């Protein structure tokens, strides 16, 4: 579930997003976290202190021992928290220097951006103790170590297993895509991955991936175009590895994208937190709009009347005696307003859901929908489809009341999109909008 605004959300793109989208993720503001309830994916763990602690020791069931940091100070305890697991690159510089602005530390680091969004951050040091410090040497046993540590964290904190993010750089990216996910995807119900400077195909037999996980675990690669082995002493072609890893997971149904900024090599100093924040914001809604700004109840079964303004689309439900036929999630054309009247549904047939009052406001690279979610709704989804091409992005909430569902930075400026508003799999609103110039 989202950590701030406390609507559960996710965003996915079936094609690679423009690099400019990631470059636009700057000046992010910390969000005030308000109360929420735990999601169905909560572990309800207790006992660990919600504080910042570094260089904590842990020994796994396979006998491997290492250390981890935990950053949990200020994370609300009245609901399940999201979790960011961070895996260092070879040499473990960022783990040994957690306050450095290179990766974890500083106002633009991973810890600050994750904390601002209500996530507990746990950087982990590989248990490797022979020769160079790596994740990928003895990678299968190292993945076992991580799995045991994740179990311990879920027992000690109330972790939302539907919102676990795996973040790794170089050798840490390899650990995620080559070893941990293939072996232990069953330990995660959703969230996302962000792998930097690599992230190749599995090197252990992959266990079957659950269909729900495939749908709810978007995978993001970030590897510079110049990170092709020509600028590093060991000749490691991280870009080729990233391309192969993306292709492998894409072929199995995962939503994937790769950002490859021109001229960028293996040194990603200062980029980690900002890139992660951009993806978290794509998958996490902003704070809910106060109840005084949105009507508190849904309207009866209705015909949609849509009025388009330069930057706002307001859809108002008006009473009628007829339900309307709703499009499927995969629709690529906006449905025309329904005008027909039908007889009441036959005995034993449930009536379609009522259309909901909502307001859509496009931005340059996204859109916000303001809606009041009726009590008893288990999941509300704001889904955006490209007019052309295999692309969609979505954001969802599991809470009732006034909500803002936001697509932050996945869309293209001055482009027309279709959208649907769905409640428990049924369409309760739809239309078309154009992003701003």
Buried (B, 14 or more C-beta within 10 A) or exposed (E): BBBBBBBBBBBBBBBBBBBEBBBBBEEBEEBEBBEBEBBBBBBEBEEBEBEBEEEEEBEBEEEBEBBBBBBBEEBBEEBBBBBBBBBBBBEBBBBEEBEBBBBBBBEBBBBBBBBBBBBBBBBBBBBBEEEEBBBBBBBBBBBBBBBBBBBBBBBBBBBBBBBBBBBBBBBBBBBBBBBBBBBBBEBBBBBBBBBBBBBBBBBBEBEEBBEEBBBBBBBBBBBBBBBBBEEBEEEBBBBBBBBBBBEBBBEEEBBBBBBBBEEBBBBBEBBBBBBBBBBBBBBBBBBBBEEEEBBEEBBEBBBBEBEEEEBBBBBBBEEBEBBBEBBEEEBBEBBEEBEEEEEEEEEEEEEBBBBBBBBBBBBEBBBBBBBBBBEEBEBBBBBBBBBEEEBBBBBBBBBBBBBBBBBBBBBBEEBBBBBBBBBEEEBBBBBBBBBBE
